[in-house]
Amino acid sequence: MPRFRSLLKLVVGGCALAAGCGERLPTGTGDDLFPPGGRAVTVELASAAAAFDVLGRFTGYTGPEDAAFLLVANRFDGALEAATLTRFRGFPAFVNVNVGGTARVDSVFAYLGGQVVVPIDTAATELQGGPVTLELRALARSPGPDTLFGRMGVDTTGTRLLSSVRVTPGDAATRDSVVFTVDSLAVRLFAREDFEGLLLRATGSPARLQLRRLSLRTSVRPSQRADTTIAQTITGGPQTFIFNSEPSLPENALVAGGVRSARTLFRVTLPERVPVAPGDPRTVRIDSVTINEAALLLEPLPVGGGRRPLEPVPLQLLQVAEPELGARAPLGDIAQDPVAFSQSGPVYASILYTPGSAERVVVRVTQHIRGIAARDATARERQGLATTLALIGQPEAGTFGRAHFRSPPQLRLVYTVPVPSAQR
């Protein structure tokens, strides 16, 4: 027993002195004696001396056309400008009307005024300091981001203001939609085949508002029944958004997510040998220990350029078989541990980057790291103890904001060292 207490003192003392040791203390486990008179020891290292190499940060796989949301922004975080473009399609060619008890088709009807309804995703919206005015404008020509955005924001040359609504910080958090009132002339304009579309932009205080699909509510008056109005809701047509140029991806971070589906490819190389205890010069081969847990520790970093997330960013860690292809490298199986198993197979949870949080994100990769450490001689000759992983947003283009983590990450290993006879 005295030698066992001495061993624990050695492990605990080594943990206090070793750089990168984990928060929890190693604990003695098992019935085998190690060393003679003691027990096998489970060791936790917050940094397992694994080597990390970032192979590339890539973006541009998706764009606004792939997103399930729309966006308007005005000088958000001093950098981001964005505007939504909409063209309504699906206006009726005729309406059915009852005249004297007889159903008739009327193709000579008149549009009345209407409302353009803009649903707001309040969880992904932020007004920075003051009120914002949302402007609904008719386009005279089809703009692109290079022509729409100037030094002072959105260029409205060639547009006509149709309606505006003021949004204040107090009601932005609870207001689930903005409604623009438009007259009958505007509705008739929207229905024309040669109409270029609508521009929705923000002015006033810095802000970023995430939107859902716009709709038009209007009414028509049949020529054969002047006393009748028929409600119409128009939801068809292309809707997208454009924004000013995107800043380059930072070289000092693992980057993932965003509307352009940024991803980072990095290689993790396990050490051939690991210490028998923190701070102990003695080592054992990594394929002779029992790996109880392996986890990547990701430290969040602030995101600039107006791309910081306003809602959690779901991420995934995937294996990469051909990293030499760089941006075109195909992605493989999920690398993190499943959280459950069902009849259809393993169930995986998303890795969440929480806005404003400084808490480390723990990605458990025990099964994957066990497989790397247990490679046979042939696999080691070909691949060594390295694995290439990709951190991506999932689903792609699922959020506008990106996730940034400090590079390199840490690998935490919790393992049980063998009895002396198993040392090599």
C-alpha positions in Angstrom: 0.0 0.0 0.0 2.8 2.6 0.7 4.2 2.0 -2.8 0.7 2.5 -4.3 0.4 5.9 -2.4 3.8 6.8 -3.7 2.8 6.0 -7.2 -0.3 8.2 -6.9 1.9 11.0 -5.6 4.2 10.6 -8.6 1.2 10.8 -11.0 -0.5 13.8 -9.3 2.8 15.6 -8.9 3.7 15.0 -12.5 0.2 16.3 -13.6 0.8 19.6 -11.7 4.2 20.1 -13.4 3.5 18.9 -16.9 2.4 21.5 -19.4 -1.0 20.8 -21.1 -2.2 18.2 -18.5 -5.9 17.8 -18.2 -8.2 19.1 -15.5 -9.0 15.7 -13.8 -6.4 13.7 -11.8 -5.3 10.3 -13.0 -6.9 7.5 -11.0 -5.6 4.0 -10.2 -7.6 1.2 -11.8 -7.3 -2.6 -12.4 -5.9 -5.5 -10.5 -2.6 -6.0 -12.2 0.5 -4.7 -10.4 2.2 -1.7 -12.0 4.9 -1.2 -10.9 5.3 -4.2 -8.5 3.3 -3.4 -5.5 1.1 -0.9 -7.3 -1.7 -0.9 -9.8 -2.1 0.0 -13.5 -2.8 3.8 -13.8 -5.2 5.6 -16.1 -3.5 8.8 -17.4 -5.2 11.9 -18.8 -3.2 14.2 -21.0 -4.8 17.4 -22.3 -2.2 17.5 -25.0 -1.0 14.1 -26.1 2.0 15.4 -28.1 0.0 14.9 -31.3 1.2 16.9 -34.2 -1.3 19.1 -36.1 -0.9 20.4 -39.6 -3.5 22.6 -41.3 -3.6 21.6 -44.9 -5.9 24.3 -46.1 -8.8 26.6 -45.5 -11.3 26.6 -48.4 -14.6 28.2 -49.3 -17.0 28.9 -52.1 -18.7 25.5 -52.3 -22.2 27.1 -51.9 -23.7 30.6 -52.0 -26.9 32.5 -51.3 -28.8 30.5 -53.9 -28.3 27.4 -51.7 -29.4 29.1 -48.4 -32.8 28.6 -46.8 -32.8 32.2 -45.6 -32.4 35.7 -46.9 -30.4 38.6 -45.6 -30.3 42.4 -45.3 -27.4 44.2 -43.6 -26.2 47.8 -43.1 -22.7 48.4 -42.0 -23.0 45.4 -39.6 -19.9 45.2 -37.4 -18.6 48.1 -39.5 -18.2 45.8 -42.5 -21.1 43.9 -43.9 -23.6 45.2 -46.5 -26.3 42.9 -47.8 -29.6 43.2 -49.7 -32.4 40.8 -50.7 -33.6 40.6 -54.3 -37.1 39.2 -55.1 -39.2 38.7 -58.2 -42.7 37.4 -57.6 -44.1 34.8 -60.0 -47.4 32.9 -60.2 -49.8 35.7 -60.7 -53.2 34.3 -62.0 -54.1 34.6 -65.7 -57.8 34.5 -64.7 -60.2 34.2 -61.8 -63.4 32.3 -61.4 -66.4 34.5 -60.5 -70.1 33.7 -59.9 -72.4 35.8 -62.0 -76.1 35.3 -61.4 -75.5 31.8 -60.1 -73.3 30.9 -63.1 -69.5 30.2 -62.7 -67.6 32.3 -65.2 -63.9 32.8 -66.1 -62.7 36.4 -65.9 -59.3 37.2 -67.5 -60.0 41.0 -67.5 -59.7 41.7 -63.8 -58.0 44.6 -61.9 -55.4 44.3 -59.2 -56.0 46.3 -56.0 -53.3 47.3 -53.6 -51.5 44.8 -51.5 -48.9 43.9 -48.8 -45.4 42.5 -49.1 -44.8 40.4 -46.0 -41.2 39.9 -44.9 -40.9 37.2 -42.1 -37.9 37.9 -39.7 -35.8 35.3 -38.0 -35.4 37.1 -34.7 -32.9 34.6 -33.3 -30.5 35.5 -36.2 -31.1 39.3 -36.2 -29.2 42.1 -34.5 -29.7 45.8 -34.5 -26.6 47.6 -33.2 -27.7 50.7 -31.2 -30.6 52.3 -33.0 -33.5 52.1 -35.3 -33.3 50.7 -38.8 -35.4 51.6 -41.8 -36.2 48.8 -44.2 -36.8 50.0 -47.8 -38.7 48.2 -50.5 -37.5 49.4 -53.9 -38.4 48.6 -57.5 -35.4 47.7 -59.7 -34.9 49.3 -63.1 -32.1 46.9 -64.0 -30.8 43.7 -62.6 -27.8 44.5 -60.2 -24.9 42.4 -59.1 -22.9 42.8 -55.9 -20.1 44.7 -57.7 -22.5 47.3 -59.0 -24.8 47.5 -56.1 -22.4 48.1 -53.2 -20.3 51.2 -53.1 -18.1 52.7 -50.4 -21.1 54.2 -48.6 -23.4 51.2 -48.8 -26.1 50.1 -51.2 -26.3 52.1 -54.4 -30.0 52.8 -55.2 -29.3 54.4 -58.5 -32.0 53.1 -60.9 -34.4 52.1 -58.2 -37.7 53.6 -57.0 -38.8 53.6 -53.4 -42.2 51.9 -53.0 -42.6 51.6 -49.2 -40.5 51.7 -46.0 -40.9 50.4 -42.5 -39.0 51.5 -39.3 -37.8 48.8 -37.0 -36.4 49.7 -33.5 -34.2 47.5 -31.3 -37.0 46.9 -28.9 -39.4 45.3 -31.3 -36.8 43.6 -33.5 -36.4 40.9 -30.9 -40.1 40.1 -30.9 -41.4 41.2 -34.3 -41.8 38.1 -36.4 -42.5 40.0 -39.7 -42.5 43.4 -41.4 -45.3 44.4 -43.7 -44.9 46.8 -46.6 -48.1 48.4 -48.0 -48.0 48.9 -51.8 -50.6 50.4 -54.1 -52.3 48.9 -57.1 -49.8 50.4 -59.5 -47.0 48.6 -57.7 -48.9 45.2 -57.8 -49.5 45.6 -61.5 -45.8 46.3 -62.0 -44.9 43.2 -60.0 -47.1 41.1 -62.3 -45.4 42.2 -65.5 -43.1 39.6 -67.1 -40.4 42.2 -67.9 -40.3 43.5 -64.3 -36.7 43.3 -63.0 -37.7 42.7 -59.4 -37.6 44.2 -55.9 -34.7 45.3 -53.8 -35.0 45.1 -50.0 -32.3 47.0 -48.1 -31.6 48.5 -44.6 -30.6 52.0 -43.7 -29.9 53.8 -40.5 -28.1 52.1 -37.7 -25.8 49.1 -38.3 -27.8 45.9 -38.4 -28.1 42.4 -39.8 -31.5 40.9 -40.3 -32.1 37.3 -41.4 -35.3 36.8 -43.3 -37.5 33.9 -44.5 -39.2 33.8 -47.9 -41.2 36.9 -48.9 -44.8 36.8 -50.0 -47.3 39.2 -51.6 -50.9 39.5 -50.4 -53.2 41.2 -52.8 -56.8 41.2 -54.1 -58.3 41.4 -57.6 -61.7 42.8 -58.7 -63.4 40.9 -61.5 -64.6 43.0 -64.4 -67.9 41.0 -64.3 -68.5 41.6 -60.6 -67.4 45.1 -59.5 -68.8 44.5 -56.0 -66.5 41.5 -55.4 -62.9 41.1 -54.4 -60.9 37.9 -54.5 -57.8 37.5 -52.2 -54.6 36.2 -53.8 -51.3 35.2 -52.1 -48.3 35.1 -54.4 -45.3 33.2 -53.1 -43.5 32.0 -56.3 -40.5 33.4 -58.0 -36.8 33.6 -57.4 -35.5 35.1 -54.1 -31.9 35.5 -53.1 -29.5 38.0 -51.5 -26.2 39.5 -52.4 -23.5 41.0 -50.2 -20.3 42.9 -50.4 -16.9 41.1 -50.9 -16.0 38.5 -48.3 -12.8 38.9 -46.3 -10.2 36.3 -46.8 -10.2 33.4 -44.4 -7.8 33.9 -41.4 -4.7 31.8 -41.4 -4.6 31.5 -37.6 -7.9 29.6 -37.2 -9.8 26.6 -38.0 -12.7 28.0 -40.1 -16.0 26.3 -40.9 -19.6 27.0 -41.9 -21.2 30.2 -43.3 -23.2 30.7 -46.5 -20.2 29.8 -48.7 -19.5 26.6 -46.7 -16.0 27.3 -45.5 -14.0 24.2 -44.3 -10.6 23.4 -42.9 -8.6 20.3 -43.6 -6.0 19.3 -41.0 -3.8 16.3 -40.2 -3.5 14.8 -36.8 -0.4 12.6 -36.2 -0.4 10.5 -33.0 2.8 10.0 -31.1 4.5 6.6 -31.3 4.9 6.5 -27.6 3.1 8.1 -24.6 4.3 8.6 -21.0 3.3 6.1 -18.3 2.3 9.2 -16.2 2.4 13.0 -16.7 5.9 14.2 -16.3 7.3 10.7 -16.2 10.2 10.1 -18.6 9.2 6.5 -19.1 7.1 5.7 -22.1 5.1 2.9 -23.7 4.0 2.3 -27.3 0.6 3.9 -28.0 -0.7 0.6 -29.5 0.0 -1.1 -26.1 -2.2 1.2 -24.0 -6.0 1.1 -23.7 -7.4 4.3 -25.0 -10.5 5.1 -22.9 -11.3 8.4 -24.5 -10.0 10.7 -27.2 -11.3 14.2 -27.8 -10.4 17.2 -29.9 -10.6 20.4 -27.8 -11.6 23.4 -29.9 -11.2 26.9 -28.5 -13.6 29.4 -30.0 -12.3 32.6 -31.5 -14.1 35.9 -32.4 -15.3 36.2 -36.0 -14.9 39.6 -37.8 -16.0 41.1 -41.0 -19.7 41.0 -40.2 -19.6 37.2 -40.4 -20.0 36.4 -36.8 -22.8 34.0 -36.1 -26.0 35.2 -34.3 -27.2 31.7 -33.8 -25.5 28.4 -33.1 -23.5 27.0 -36.0 -23.8 23.2 -36.4 -20.6 21.6 -37.6 -19.4 18.1 -38.5 -16.0 16.4 -38.4 -15.4 14.2 -41.4 -12.6 11.9 -42.5 -10.6 12.8 -45.7 -9.1 10.1 -47.8 -7.3 12.2 -50.5 -6.1 15.4 -48.8 -3.7 16.1 -51.7 -6.7 17.2 -53.7 -7.1 20.2 -51.5 -10.3 22.1 -52.1 -11.6 19.2 -54.2 -10.8 16.5 -51.7 -13.9 14.2 -51.2 -15.2 14.0 -47.7 -15.7 10.6 -46.1 -17.3 9.1 -43.0 -18.1 11.0 -39.8 -15.1 11.0 -37.5 -16.7 11.9 -34.2 -18.2 9.3 -31.9 -21.9 8.5 -32.2 -24.2 9.6 -29.4 -26.6 6.7 -29.8 -27.4 3.7 -31.9 -30.7 3.0 -33.6 -32.0 0.2 -35.9 -30.8 2.2 -38.9 -27.3 2.6 -37.5 -25.3 5.1 -35.4 -26.8 8.5 -34.5 -24.5 11.6 -34.6 -25.0 14.9 -33.0 -23.8 18.2 -34.5 -20.8 20.0 -33.1 -22.2 23.4 -32.0 -20.3 26.7 -32.1 -22.2 29.0 -29.8 -22.1 32.7 -30.5 -20.1 34.7 -27.9 -19.1 31.6 -25.9 -15.5 31.2 -24.7 -16.1 27.6 -23.5 -14.1 24.9 -25.3 -15.9 22.6 -27.6 -15.2 19.0 -26.9 -15.4 16.6 -30.0 -15.1 13.0 -28.9 -13.2 10.9 -31.5 -12.4 7.8 -29.4 -13.4 5.2 -31.9 -11.5 6.9 -34.7 -8.3 7.5 -32.7 -8.4 3.9 -31.4 -8.4 2.7 -35.0 -5.4 4.9 -35.9 -3.4 3.8 -32.8 -4.1 0.1 -33.6 -2.9 0.1 -37.2 -0.9 -2.9 -38.2 2.7 -2.8 -39.6 1.4 -2.5 -43.2 -0.9 0.4 -42.5 1.8 2.1 -40.5 4.2 1.8 -43.3 1.7 3.4 -45.7 0.0 6.0 -43.5 2.0 6.2 -40.3 -0.2 7.2 -37.3 -1.7 10.2 -39.2 -5.3 10.9 -40.1 -6.7 13.8 -42.1 -10.0 15.4 -41.0 -12.3 18.1 -42.3 -14.3 20.5 -40.1 -17.3 21.7 -42.1 -20.7 23.3 -41.5 -23.6 20.9 -41.6 -25.9 21.4 -43.4 -23.8 23.4 -45.8 -25.0 27.0 -46.3 -27.1 26.4 -43.2 -26.1 29.7 -41.5 -24.6 33.0 -42.6 -22.2 33.2 -39.7 -19.0 31.2 -39.6 -17.3 29.4 -36.7 -13.6 30.1 -35.9 -11.4 28.1 -33.6 -7.9 28.5 -32.4 -5.3 26.6 -34.5 -3.9 24.1 -33.7 -6.5 22.4 -31.5 -5.6 20.1 -28.7 -6.0 16.3 -28.5 -7.0 14.9 -25.1 -6.2 11.3 -24.4 -7.4 9.3 -21.5 -5.6 5.9 -21.5 -4.7 3.1 -19.2 -1.0 2.1 -19.2 -0.2 -1.6 -19.3 1.5 -3.8 -16.7 5.3 -4.0 -17.1 5.2 -7.2 -19.1 3.2 -5.4 -21.8 5.7 -2.6 -22.2 7.7 -2.5 -25.4 
